[in-house]
Amino acid sequence: MTSSGMLPLWRAAQVFRFASLLYAGAVQYRVNQYYAHRSLSWVVFALVLVWSGIAAVLYSTERRRRPIVIVEVVVTLVLMSSTLLVGPASYFQHHQVVPTSFWSTNAVVSVALLAGPWWGMASAAVVGLSALAICGQLTNISFDATLPILLAVGLALGYGSRVVRQAQERLEQAIRLEAATHERERLAREVHDTTLQVLAYVKRRGSEIGGATTELATLAGDQESALRRLLSRQAAGPLDTDGDLAAALQRALPADVTFSAPADPIRLPAATLSELVAAVSAALDNTARHAGPGARSFVLVEDLGGEVVVTVRDDGSGMPHGRLAEARAEGRLGVSSSIEGRLTALGGRAEVVTAPGEGTEWELTVPVKEGR
Amino acid sequence: MTTVMVVDDHPMWRDGVGRDLTEAGFEVVATADSVRSATERAAAVRPDVVLMDMHLPDGSGADATASVLQASPATRILVLSASSEREDVLEAVKAGASGYLVKSASAEELREAVTATADGQAIFTPGLAGLVLGEYRRMATAPADADNPAPTLTDRETDVLRFVAKGLSAKQIATRLGISHRTVENHVQASLRKLQLSNRVELARYAIEQGLD
Protein backbone atom coordinates (compact mmCIF):
# COMPACT_ATOMS: atom_id res chain seq x y z
CA MET A 1 0.00 0.00 0.00
CA THR A 2 1.50 3.31 -1.03
CA SER A 3 -0.68 5.94 0.61
CA SER A 4 1.91 8.68 0.93
CA GLY A 5 -0.87 11.06 -0.12
CA MET A 6 -2.55 10.31 3.24
CA LEU A 7 0.40 11.31 5.39
CA PRO A 8 -0.52 15.04 5.61
CA LEU A 9 -4.01 14.07 6.87
CA TRP A 10 -2.54 11.79 9.55
CA ARG A 11 -0.20 14.56 10.68
CA ALA A 12 -3.07 17.05 10.84
CA ALA A 13 -4.96 14.51 12.98
CA GLN A 14 -2.05 14.53 15.46
CA VAL A 15 -2.35 18.31 15.76
CA PHE A 16 -6.00 17.79 16.62
CA ARG A 17 -4.93 15.14 19.14
CA PHE A 18 -2.69 17.66 20.86
CA ALA A 19 -5.47 20.28 20.95
CA SER A 20 -7.92 17.75 22.42
CA LEU A 21 -5.30 16.83 24.99
CA LEU A 22 -5.09 20.46 26.16
CA TYR A 23 -8.87 20.49 26.56
CA ALA A 24 -8.88 17.19 28.46
CA GLY A 25 -6.05 18.50 30.67
CA ALA A 26 -7.99 21.70 31.48
CA VAL A 27 -11.11 19.68 32.38
CA GLN A 28 -9.04 17.31 34.55
CA TYR A 29 -7.44 20.23 36.37
CA ARG A 30 -10.79 21.95 37.05
CA VAL A 31 -12.91 18.97 38.12
CA ASN A 32 -10.59 16.42 39.77
CA GLN A 33 -11.55 17.84 43.22
CA TYR A 34 -15.02 16.28 42.81
CA TYR A 35 -13.70 12.79 42.16
CA ALA A 36 -13.85 9.96 44.70
CA HIS A 37 -10.34 8.78 43.69
CA ARG A 38 -8.35 11.83 42.71
CA SER A 39 -4.93 10.19 42.46
CA LEU A 40 -6.38 7.39 40.34
CA SER A 41 -7.83 10.05 38.02
CA TRP A 42 -4.33 11.51 37.57
CA VAL A 43 -2.98 8.06 36.79
CA VAL A 44 -5.65 7.65 34.14
CA PHE A 45 -4.84 11.08 32.72
CA ALA A 46 -1.13 10.17 32.65
CA LEU A 47 -2.05 7.08 30.59
CA VAL A 48 -4.00 9.37 28.23
CA LEU A 49 -0.85 11.49 27.85
CA VAL A 50 1.40 8.49 27.27
CA TRP A 51 -0.84 6.93 24.65
CA SER A 52 -1.21 10.31 22.90
CA GLY A 53 2.56 10.56 22.60
CA ILE A 54 2.95 7.01 21.29
CA ALA A 55 0.11 7.39 18.79
CA ALA A 56 1.33 10.77 17.51
CA VAL A 57 4.79 9.37 16.82
CA LEU A 58 3.52 6.15 15.20
CA TYR A 59 0.93 7.86 12.97
CA SER A 60 3.26 10.59 11.72
CA THR A 61 5.43 8.29 9.64
CA GLU A 62 4.62 6.00 6.74
CA ARG A 63 3.79 2.51 8.04
CA ARG A 64 1.02 -0.08 8.38
CA ARG A 65 -1.54 1.72 10.55
CA ARG A 66 -4.30 -0.85 10.98
CA PRO A 67 -2.88 -2.51 14.16
CA ILE A 68 -2.23 0.90 15.74
CA VAL A 69 -5.80 2.01 15.06
CA ILE A 70 -7.20 -1.18 16.60
CA VAL A 71 -5.04 -0.69 19.69
CA GLU A 72 -6.11 2.94 19.87
CA VAL A 73 -9.84 2.06 19.86
CA VAL A 74 -9.32 -0.53 22.62
CA VAL A 75 -7.14 1.83 24.73
CA THR A 76 -9.68 4.63 24.36
CA LEU A 77 -12.61 2.42 25.42
CA VAL A 78 -10.65 1.10 28.42
CA LEU A 79 -9.65 4.61 29.54
CA MET A 80 -13.25 5.78 29.14
CA SER A 81 -14.45 2.85 31.30
CA SER A 82 -11.98 3.82 34.02
CA THR A 83 -14.44 6.64 34.71
CA LEU A 84 -16.45 4.07 36.73
CA LEU A 85 -13.47 3.56 39.09
CA VAL A 86 -12.71 7.26 39.42
CA GLY A 87 -16.41 7.67 40.42
CA PRO A 88 -18.74 8.61 42.17
CA ALA A 89 -21.34 7.43 39.65
CA SER A 90 -23.79 10.08 40.76
CA TYR A 91 -21.40 12.83 39.60
CA PHE A 92 -21.14 11.54 36.06
CA GLN A 93 -24.83 11.24 35.47
CA HIS A 94 -24.95 14.69 33.92
CA HIS A 95 -21.38 14.96 32.73
CA GLN A 96 -19.16 13.53 30.08
CA VAL A 97 -16.77 10.67 30.57
CA VAL A 98 -13.70 11.87 32.43
CA PRO A 99 -10.80 12.16 32.35
CA THR A 100 -10.85 11.25 28.65
CA SER A 101 -13.78 13.56 27.76
CA PHE A 102 -13.45 15.16 24.34
CA TRP A 103 -10.13 13.37 23.76
CA SER A 104 -11.91 10.11 22.86
CA THR A 105 -12.82 11.68 19.50
CA ASN A 106 -9.28 10.84 18.35
CA ALA A 107 -10.17 7.15 18.06
CA VAL A 108 -12.99 8.04 15.64
CA VAL A 109 -10.65 10.30 13.63
CA SER A 110 -8.10 7.50 13.26
CA VAL A 111 -10.65 4.88 12.20
CA ALA A 112 -12.20 7.26 9.66
CA LEU A 113 -8.81 8.12 8.13
CA LEU A 114 -7.85 4.45 7.95
CA ALA A 115 -11.05 2.86 6.70
CA GLY A 116 -13.40 5.49 5.27
CA PRO A 117 -16.83 6.92 6.15
CA TRP A 118 -18.70 3.69 7.07
CA TRP A 119 -16.12 2.46 9.53
CA GLY A 120 -15.71 6.05 10.74
CA MET A 121 -19.40 6.29 11.63
CA ALA A 122 -19.40 2.78 13.14
CA SER A 123 -16.54 3.72 15.46
CA ALA A 124 -18.35 6.99 16.29
CA ALA A 125 -21.40 4.93 17.30
CA VAL A 126 -19.28 2.60 19.50
CA VAL A 127 -17.42 5.45 21.23
CA GLY A 128 -20.53 7.62 21.61
CA LEU A 129 -22.80 4.82 22.91
CA SER A 130 -20.08 3.57 25.26
CA ALA A 131 -19.80 7.06 26.73
CA LEU A 132 -23.56 7.19 27.26
CA ALA A 133 -23.63 3.66 28.71
CA ILE A 134 -20.74 4.40 31.12
CA CYS A 135 -22.52 7.49 32.39
CA GLY A 136 -25.83 5.66 32.56
CA GLN A 137 -27.38 8.08 30.11
CA LEU A 138 -28.57 5.65 27.41
CA THR A 139 -32.18 6.64 28.16
CA ASN A 140 -31.25 10.25 27.35
CA ILE A 141 -29.91 9.38 23.91
CA SER A 142 -32.27 11.78 22.10
CA PHE A 143 -30.98 14.81 24.08
CA ASP A 144 -27.30 13.96 23.70
CA ALA A 145 -25.29 16.11 21.30
CA THR A 146 -22.01 14.20 21.48
CA LEU A 147 -23.12 11.18 19.46
CA PRO A 148 -24.32 13.14 16.39
CA ILE A 149 -21.10 15.19 16.45
CA LEU A 150 -18.97 12.04 16.60
CA LEU A 151 -20.97 10.54 13.72
CA ALA A 152 -20.42 13.71 11.67
CA VAL A 153 -16.68 13.60 12.37
CA GLY A 154 -16.50 9.93 11.32
CA LEU A 155 -18.48 10.60 8.15
CA ALA A 156 -16.65 13.78 7.07
CA LEU A 157 -13.11 12.60 7.73
CA GLY A 158 -13.83 9.14 6.35
CA TYR A 159 -15.22 10.64 3.18
CA GLY A 160 -12.27 13.05 2.91
CA SER A 161 -9.74 10.27 3.30
CA ARG A 162 -11.52 8.21 0.66
CA VAL A 163 -11.33 11.15 -1.80
CA VAL A 164 -7.64 11.68 -1.09
CA ARG A 165 -6.93 7.98 -1.52
CA GLN A 166 -8.77 7.84 -4.85
CA ALA A 167 -6.98 10.94 -6.12
CA GLN A 168 -3.70 9.35 -5.13
CA GLU A 169 -4.56 6.15 -6.96
CA ARG A 170 -5.53 8.07 -10.10
CA LEU A 171 -2.31 10.03 -9.98
CA GLU A 172 -0.29 6.84 -9.66
CA GLN A 173 -2.23 5.30 -12.53
CA ALA A 174 -1.52 8.34 -14.71
CA ILE A 175 2.16 8.18 -13.88
CA ARG A 176 2.25 4.47 -14.72
CA LEU A 177 0.45 5.12 -18.01
CA GLU A 178 2.86 7.86 -18.93
CA ALA A 179 5.82 5.66 -18.15
CA ALA A 180 4.32 2.91 -20.32
CA THR A 181 3.82 5.34 -23.20
CA HIS A 182 7.40 6.55 -22.92
CA GLU A 183 8.64 2.99 -22.90
CA ARG A 184 6.56 2.17 -25.97
CA GLU A 185 7.96 5.17 -27.82
CA ARG A 186 11.50 4.26 -26.81
CA LEU A 187 11.03 0.69 -28.06
CA ALA A 188 9.56 1.96 -31.32
CA ARG A 189 12.56 4.23 -31.81
CA GLU A 190 14.93 1.40 -30.98
CA VAL A 191 13.29 -0.97 -33.45
CA HIS A 192 13.18 1.78 -36.04
CA ASP A 193 16.85 2.57 -35.69
CA THR A 194 18.19 -0.97 -35.55
CA THR A 195 16.01 -3.86 -36.72
CA LEU A 196 14.36 -1.90 -39.50
CA GLN A 197 17.73 -0.70 -40.74
CA VAL A 198 19.04 -4.24 -40.94
CA LEU A 199 15.93 -5.48 -42.76
CA ALA A 200 16.17 -2.57 -45.18
CA TYR A 201 19.79 -3.43 -45.76
CA VAL A 202 19.09 -7.12 -46.39
CA LYS A 203 16.34 -6.16 -48.81
CA ARG A 204 18.61 -3.76 -50.67
CA ARG A 205 21.62 -6.04 -50.87
CA GLY A 206 19.52 -9.08 -51.66
CA SER A 207 17.89 -7.53 -54.69
CA GLU A 208 21.21 -6.12 -55.88
CA ILE A 209 22.87 -9.54 -55.80
CA GLY A 210 19.91 -11.08 -57.61
CA GLY A 211 19.28 -14.77 -58.26
CA ALA A 212 18.24 -16.88 -55.27
CA THR A 213 18.87 -14.05 -52.80
CA THR A 214 16.01 -12.08 -54.38
CA GLU A 215 13.63 -14.29 -52.43
CA LEU A 216 15.43 -13.43 -49.18
CA ALA A 217 15.25 -9.77 -50.13
CA THR A 218 11.49 -10.02 -50.68
CA LEU A 219 11.02 -11.76 -47.32
CA ALA A 220 13.08 -9.09 -45.55
CA GLY A 221 11.12 -6.40 -47.34
CA ASP A 222 7.79 -7.93 -46.26
CA GLN A 223 8.99 -8.12 -42.67
CA GLU A 224 10.19 -4.54 -42.81
CA SER A 225 6.84 -3.18 -43.95
CA ALA A 226 4.95 -5.41 -41.49
CA LEU A 227 7.09 -4.11 -38.64
CA ARG A 228 6.62 -0.52 -39.79
CA ARG A 229 2.85 -1.00 -39.88
CA LEU A 230 2.96 -2.48 -36.39
CA LEU A 231 4.99 0.43 -35.07
CA SER A 232 2.76 3.07 -36.62
CA ARG A 233 -0.40 1.34 -35.39
CA GLN A 234 1.02 1.04 -31.91
CA ALA A 235 2.03 4.69 -31.97
CA ALA A 236 -1.33 5.83 -33.36
CA GLY A 237 -2.70 6.41 -29.87
CA PRO A 238 -0.95 9.71 -29.11
CA LEU A 239 -2.90 11.41 -31.93
CA ASP A 240 -5.69 11.80 -29.35
CA THR A 241 -3.48 14.23 -27.49
CA ASP A 242 -1.45 17.30 -28.39
CA GLY A 243 1.83 16.40 -29.98
CA ASP A 244 4.67 17.03 -32.38
CA LEU A 245 3.56 17.47 -35.99
CA ALA A 246 6.79 16.08 -37.43
CA ALA A 247 6.60 12.92 -35.31
CA ALA A 248 2.92 12.41 -36.16
CA LEU A 249 3.57 12.81 -39.89
CA GLN A 250 6.61 10.56 -39.84
CA ARG A 251 4.57 7.78 -38.26
CA ALA A 252 1.74 8.15 -40.72
CA LEU A 253 3.72 8.49 -43.96
CA PRO A 254 4.87 5.60 -46.14
CA ALA A 255 8.58 4.85 -45.77
CA ASP A 256 9.46 5.89 -49.33
CA VAL A 257 8.35 9.50 -48.82
CA THR A 258 11.30 11.86 -48.28
CA PHE A 259 10.56 13.81 -45.14
CA SER A 260 12.14 17.09 -43.98
CA ALA A 261 11.39 19.08 -40.84
CA PRO A 262 13.07 21.32 -38.27
CA ALA A 263 14.79 19.59 -35.36
CA ASP A 264 12.63 21.23 -32.70
CA PRO A 265 9.18 19.72 -32.15
CA ILE A 266 6.16 21.64 -33.48
CA ARG A 267 3.46 21.07 -30.87
CA LEU A 268 -0.11 21.32 -32.14
CA PRO A 269 -3.52 20.53 -30.62
CA ALA A 270 -4.76 16.99 -31.25
CA ALA A 271 -7.56 18.08 -33.62
CA THR A 272 -5.23 20.19 -35.81
CA LEU A 273 -2.70 17.38 -35.81
CA SER A 274 -5.03 14.66 -37.04
CA GLU A 275 -6.64 16.91 -39.70
CA LEU A 276 -3.24 17.94 -41.08
CA VAL A 277 -2.02 14.34 -41.17
CA ALA A 278 -5.22 13.36 -42.99
CA ALA A 279 -4.78 16.19 -45.53
CA VAL A 280 -1.16 15.21 -46.21
CA SER A 281 -2.17 11.55 -46.60
CA ALA A 282 -4.87 12.58 -49.09
CA ALA A 283 -2.35 14.54 -51.17
CA LEU A 284 0.04 11.56 -51.14
CA ASP A 285 -2.73 9.15 -52.12
CA ASN A 286 -3.47 11.41 -55.04
CA THR A 287 0.19 11.24 -56.09
CA ALA A 288 0.12 7.46 -55.94
CA ARG A 289 -2.95 7.40 -58.21
CA HIS A 290 -2.17 10.10 -60.76
CA ALA A 291 1.48 11.06 -60.79
CA GLY A 292 2.56 8.06 -62.82
CA PRO A 293 4.98 5.22 -62.09
CA GLY A 294 8.27 6.09 -60.42
CA ALA A 295 7.07 9.42 -59.06
CA ARG A 296 8.72 10.31 -55.79
CA SER A 297 7.05 12.26 -52.98
CA PHE A 298 8.56 14.86 -50.66
CA VAL A 299 7.06 16.35 -47.51
CA LEU A 300 8.52 19.50 -45.94
CA VAL A 301 7.35 20.90 -42.60
CA GLU A 302 8.17 24.52 -41.72
CA ASP A 303 7.47 26.49 -38.56
CA LEU A 304 7.12 30.19 -39.42
CA GLY A 305 6.14 31.27 -35.92
CA GLY A 306 2.52 32.31 -36.51
CA GLU A 307 1.99 29.70 -39.20
CA VAL A 308 2.94 26.12 -39.87
CA VAL A 309 3.43 25.21 -43.53
CA VAL A 310 3.42 21.65 -44.82
CA THR A 311 4.47 21.21 -48.45
CA VAL A 312 3.65 17.97 -50.26
CA ARG A 313 5.43 17.70 -53.59
CA ASP A 314 5.80 14.97 -56.18
CA ASP A 315 8.00 14.88 -59.26
CA GLY A 316 5.39 13.05 -61.32
CA SER A 317 3.51 13.94 -64.48
CA GLY A 318 1.57 16.88 -63.02
CA MET A 319 -1.79 18.15 -64.24
CA PRO A 320 -2.64 20.54 -67.06
CA HIS A 321 -3.40 24.08 -65.96
CA GLY A 322 -6.97 24.56 -64.76
CA ARG A 323 -7.73 20.88 -64.45
CA LEU A 324 -8.61 21.14 -60.77
CA ALA A 325 -10.85 24.18 -61.34
CA GLU A 326 -12.51 22.28 -64.17
CA ALA A 327 -13.16 19.27 -61.99
CA ARG A 328 -14.65 21.50 -59.34
CA ALA A 329 -16.88 23.26 -61.85
CA GLU A 330 -18.15 19.87 -63.03
CA GLY A 331 -19.01 18.99 -59.45
CA ARG A 332 -16.30 16.36 -59.15
CA LEU A 333 -14.78 17.38 -55.90
CA GLY A 334 -12.65 14.48 -54.74
CA VAL A 335 -9.18 15.11 -53.46
CA SER A 336 -9.00 18.89 -53.71
CA SER A 337 -12.14 19.43 -51.65
CA SER A 338 -11.00 16.86 -49.13
CA ILE A 339 -7.71 18.70 -48.67
CA GLU A 340 -9.05 22.25 -48.97
CA GLY A 341 -12.05 21.50 -46.76
CA ARG A 342 -9.84 20.24 -43.95
CA LEU A 343 -7.53 23.26 -44.14
CA THR A 344 -10.40 25.78 -44.31
CA ALA A 345 -11.95 24.16 -41.26
CA LEU A 346 -8.65 24.75 -39.44
CA GLY A 347 -8.72 28.43 -40.47
CA GLY A 348 -5.88 27.81 -42.91
CA ARG A 349 -5.55 27.44 -46.66
CA ALA A 350 -4.43 24.92 -49.25
CA GLU A 351 -2.78 26.01 -52.47
CA VAL A 352 -1.83 23.74 -55.33
CA VAL A 353 0.70 24.40 -58.08
CA THR A 354 0.89 21.96 -60.95
CA ALA A 355 1.83 21.82 -64.61
CA PRO A 356 2.34 18.96 -67.08
CA GLY A 357 5.75 17.38 -66.49
CA GLU A 358 6.38 19.57 -63.47
CA GLY A 359 4.78 17.44 -60.81
CA THR A 360 2.25 18.67 -58.26
CA GLU A 361 2.91 20.73 -55.16
CA TRP A 362 0.43 21.28 -52.34
CA GLU A 363 1.17 23.97 -49.83
CA LEU A 364 -0.92 23.58 -46.65
CA THR A 365 -0.81 26.54 -44.26
CA VAL A 366 -2.30 26.51 -40.76
CA PRO A 367 -2.33 29.47 -38.36
CA VAL A 368 -1.00 28.57 -34.92
CA LYS A 369 -0.69 30.31 -31.59
CA GLU A 370 2.75 31.89 -31.22
CA GLY A 371 4.87 30.90 -28.28
CA ARG A 372 3.40 27.41 -28.15
CA MET B 1 42.20 6.18 -53.62
CA THR B 2 39.67 7.70 -51.23
CA THR B 3 40.09 6.31 -47.71
CA VAL B 4 37.02 5.77 -45.56
CA MET B 5 36.37 4.92 -41.92
CA VAL B 6 32.98 3.47 -40.90
CA VAL B 7 31.77 4.31 -37.38
CA ASP B 8 28.75 2.31 -36.20
CA ASP B 9 28.15 0.11 -33.16
CA HIS B 10 26.03 -2.29 -35.21
CA PRO B 11 28.46 -4.94 -36.60
CA MET B 12 26.16 -6.14 -39.36
CA TRP B 13 25.59 -2.63 -40.65
CA ARG B 14 29.29 -1.72 -40.33
CA ASP B 15 30.43 -4.77 -42.28
CA GLY B 16 27.72 -4.39 -44.92
CA VAL B 17 28.47 -0.75 -45.61
CA GLY B 18 32.19 -1.51 -45.56
CA ARG B 19 31.72 -4.22 -48.18
CA ASP B 20 29.59 -1.93 -50.35
CA LEU B 21 32.26 0.76 -50.23
CA THR B 22 35.10 -1.67 -51.00
CA GLU B 23 33.21 -2.99 -54.00
CA ALA B 24 32.67 0.58 -55.16
CA GLY B 25 36.42 1.15 -55.16
CA PHE B 26 36.93 2.96 -51.86
CA GLU B 27 39.55 1.86 -49.38
CA VAL B 28 37.99 1.14 -45.98
CA VAL B 29 40.99 1.83 -43.74
CA ALA B 30 39.31 1.51 -40.36
CA THR B 31 36.08 0.78 -38.54
CA ALA B 32 35.10 1.91 -35.06
CA ASP B 33 32.20 1.28 -32.69
CA SER B 34 32.54 4.12 -30.18
CA VAL B 35 33.48 7.79 -29.87
CA ARG B 36 36.78 6.79 -28.27
CA SER B 37 37.86 4.22 -30.82
CA ALA B 38 36.74 6.51 -33.67
CA THR B 39 38.87 9.38 -32.32
CA GLU B 40 41.94 7.19 -31.77
CA ARG B 41 41.75 5.55 -35.17
CA ALA B 42 41.03 8.82 -37.00
CA ALA B 43 44.17 10.28 -35.41
CA ALA B 44 46.17 7.24 -36.56
CA VAL B 45 44.90 6.72 -40.12
CA ARG B 46 43.58 10.20 -41.06
CA PRO B 47 40.79 8.98 -43.38
CA ASP B 48 39.43 11.23 -46.14
CA VAL B 49 35.84 10.46 -45.20
CA VAL B 50 34.16 9.14 -42.05
CA LEU B 51 30.72 7.56 -42.24
CA MET B 52 29.19 8.37 -38.86
CA ASP B 53 26.33 6.70 -37.04
CA MET B 54 24.28 8.80 -34.56
CA HIS B 55 24.09 6.35 -31.65
CA LEU B 56 27.32 5.24 -30.09
CA PRO B 57 27.62 3.58 -26.70
CA ASP B 58 29.80 6.35 -25.23
CA GLY B 59 28.31 9.46 -26.79
CA SER B 60 26.30 11.05 -29.58
CA GLY B 61 27.24 11.36 -33.22
CA ALA B 62 27.79 15.08 -32.60
CA ASP B 63 30.36 14.29 -29.87
CA ALA B 64 32.09 11.85 -32.19
CA THR B 65 32.06 14.36 -35.07
CA ALA B 66 33.64 17.07 -32.94
CA SER B 67 36.35 14.85 -31.50
CA VAL B 68 37.20 13.12 -34.80
CA LEU B 69 37.57 16.55 -36.46
CA GLN B 70 39.83 17.65 -33.65
CA ALA B 71 41.99 14.54 -34.07
CA SER B 72 42.04 14.78 -37.85
CA PRO B 73 40.96 18.22 -39.11
CA ALA B 74 41.20 17.43 -42.82
CA THR B 75 38.75 14.53 -42.53
CA ARG B 76 35.22 15.09 -43.83
CA ILE B 77 32.29 13.57 -42.05
CA LEU B 78 29.15 12.16 -43.62
CA VAL B 79 26.36 11.39 -41.19
CA LEU B 80 24.34 8.23 -41.82
CA SER B 81 21.27 8.09 -39.67
CA ALA B 82 17.72 6.91 -39.28
CA SER B 83 15.32 9.65 -40.27
CA SER B 84 13.82 9.98 -36.78
CA GLU B 85 17.01 11.41 -35.24
CA ARG B 86 16.62 14.98 -36.50
CA GLU B 87 17.94 16.76 -33.43
CA ASP B 88 21.07 14.58 -33.27
CA VAL B 89 21.74 15.07 -36.96
CA LEU B 90 21.46 18.86 -36.63
CA GLU B 91 23.92 18.83 -33.74
CA ALA B 92 26.39 16.72 -35.74
CA VAL B 93 26.12 19.07 -38.73
CA LYS B 94 26.67 22.10 -36.49
CA ALA B 95 29.69 20.30 -35.05
CA GLY B 96 31.17 20.13 -38.53
CA ALA B 97 29.71 17.16 -40.42
CA SER B 98 29.46 18.07 -44.08
CA GLY B 99 26.51 15.94 -45.09
CA TYR B 100 23.65 13.73 -44.05
CA LEU B 101 22.23 10.63 -45.67
CA VAL B 102 19.40 8.46 -44.36
CA LYS B 103 20.36 4.85 -43.68
CA SER B 104 17.73 3.63 -46.13
CA ALA B 105 19.64 5.26 -49.03
CA SER B 106 20.61 2.89 -51.84
CA ALA B 107 24.17 1.64 -52.41
CA GLU B 108 24.30 3.92 -55.45
CA GLU B 109 23.34 7.01 -53.43
CA LEU B 110 25.90 6.07 -50.78
CA ARG B 111 28.68 5.76 -53.38
CA GLU B 112 27.83 9.14 -54.89
CA ALA B 113 27.62 10.78 -51.49
CA VAL B 114 31.03 9.46 -50.35
CA THR B 115 32.64 10.57 -53.61
CA ALA B 116 31.11 14.04 -53.35
CA THR B 117 32.06 14.36 -49.67
CA ALA B 118 35.66 13.43 -50.47
CA ASP B 119 35.58 16.16 -53.16
CA GLY B 120 34.66 18.70 -50.52
CA GLN B 121 30.99 19.10 -51.44
CA ALA B 122 28.21 19.23 -48.88
CA ILE B 123 25.72 16.40 -49.15
CA PHE B 124 22.58 18.42 -49.01
CA THR B 125 19.70 15.99 -48.87
CA PRO B 126 16.14 17.34 -48.44
CA GLY B 127 16.21 16.21 -44.82
CA LEU B 128 19.31 18.26 -44.07
CA ALA B 129 17.91 21.33 -45.87
CA GLY B 130 14.75 21.13 -43.73
CA LEU B 131 16.88 20.92 -40.58
CA VAL B 132 19.14 23.83 -41.52
CA LEU B 133 16.16 25.96 -42.58
CA GLY B 134 14.44 25.23 -39.28
CA GLU B 135 17.60 26.05 -37.31
CA TYR B 136 18.00 29.48 -38.95
CA ARG B 137 14.35 30.26 -38.20
CA ARG B 138 14.76 29.12 -34.60
CA MET B 139 17.84 31.33 -34.17
CA ALA B 140 15.98 34.30 -35.69
CA THR B 141 13.28 34.07 -33.00
CA ALA B 142 15.66 33.32 -30.10
CA PRO B 143 16.61 36.25 -27.82
CA ALA B 144 19.29 38.41 -29.49
CA ASP B 145 22.87 38.06 -28.31
CA ALA B 146 24.90 41.23 -28.93
CA ASP B 147 28.31 39.49 -28.76
CA ASN B 148 27.49 36.73 -31.20
CA PRO B 149 24.60 37.81 -33.45
CA ALA B 150 22.73 34.85 -34.92
CA PRO B 151 23.65 34.15 -38.54
CA THR B 152 20.86 34.80 -41.04
CA LEU B 153 20.06 33.50 -44.50
CA THR B 154 19.74 35.80 -47.48
CA ASP B 155 16.39 35.61 -49.30
CA ARG B 156 18.08 33.76 -52.12
CA GLU B 157 19.66 31.22 -49.76
CA THR B 158 16.25 30.67 -48.15
CA ASP B 159 14.68 30.05 -51.57
CA VAL B 160 17.41 27.58 -52.50
CA LEU B 161 17.17 25.69 -49.19
CA ARG B 162 13.37 25.44 -49.51
CA PHE B 163 13.72 23.98 -53.00
CA VAL B 164 16.30 21.46 -51.79
CA ALA B 165 14.05 20.52 -48.86
CA LYS B 166 11.18 19.92 -51.27
CA GLY B 167 13.32 17.47 -53.23
CA LEU B 168 14.37 19.51 -56.27
CA SER B 169 17.78 18.73 -57.73
CA ALA B 170 20.45 21.42 -58.09
CA LYS B 171 19.79 21.49 -61.82
CA GLN B 172 16.04 21.97 -61.37
CA ILE B 173 16.66 24.75 -58.85
CA ALA B 174 19.09 26.47 -61.21
CA THR B 175 16.44 26.42 -63.95
CA ARG B 176 13.67 27.71 -61.68
CA LEU B 177 15.74 30.59 -60.31
CA GLY B 178 17.53 31.37 -63.55
CA ILE B 179 20.98 30.99 -61.99
CA SER B 180 23.86 28.64 -62.63
CA HIS B 181 24.25 25.21 -61.11
CA ARG B 182 27.46 26.44 -59.46
CA THR B 183 25.67 29.35 -57.79
CA VAL B 184 23.10 26.98 -56.32
CA GLU B 185 25.94 24.93 -54.82
CA ASN B 186 27.53 28.08 -53.42
CA HIS B 187 24.31 29.16 -51.71
CA VAL B 188 23.96 25.75 -50.13
CA GLN B 189 27.59 25.68 -48.92
CA ALA B 190 27.30 29.21 -47.54
CA SER B 191 24.22 28.36 -45.46
CA LEU B 192 26.03 25.41 -43.89
CA ARG B 193 29.31 27.26 -43.32
CA LYS B 194 27.64 30.18 -41.51
CA LEU B 195 25.90 27.75 -39.21
CA GLN B 196 29.10 25.83 -38.37
CA LEU B 197 31.09 29.04 -37.91
CA SER B 198 28.52 30.49 -35.51
CA ASN B 199 28.58 27.22 -33.59
CA ARG B 200 32.39 27.34 -33.32
CA VAL B 201 32.32 30.94 -32.08
CA GLU B 202 29.67 29.96 -29.57
CA LEU B 203 31.72 27.00 -28.34
CA ALA B 204 34.93 29.00 -28.10
CA ARG B 205 33.18 31.72 -26.13
CA TYR B 206 31.69 29.12 -23.83
CA ALA B 207 35.13 27.58 -23.30
CA ILE B 208 36.64 30.97 -22.41
CA GLU B 209 33.78 31.78 -20.04
CA GLN B 210 34.25 28.45 -18.32
CA GLY B 211 37.99 29.01 -18.13
CA LEU B 212 38.70 25.93 -20.22
CA ASP B 213 40.75 27.73 -22.85
Interface residues (C-beta under 8 A of the other chain):
Chain A: R189 H192 D193 T194 L196 Q197 V198 A200 Y201 R204 R205 E208 A246 A247 Q250 A255 T258 F259 S260 A261 P262 A263 D264 R296 F298 L300 V301 E302 D303 L304 G305 T311 R313 D315 E361
Chain B: H10 M12 W13 G16 D20 H55 A82 S83 S84 E85 R86 E87 V89 L90 K103 S104 S106 A107 T125 P126 G127 L128 A129 G130 L131 L133 G134 E135 R137 R138 T141 R162 A165 K166 G167
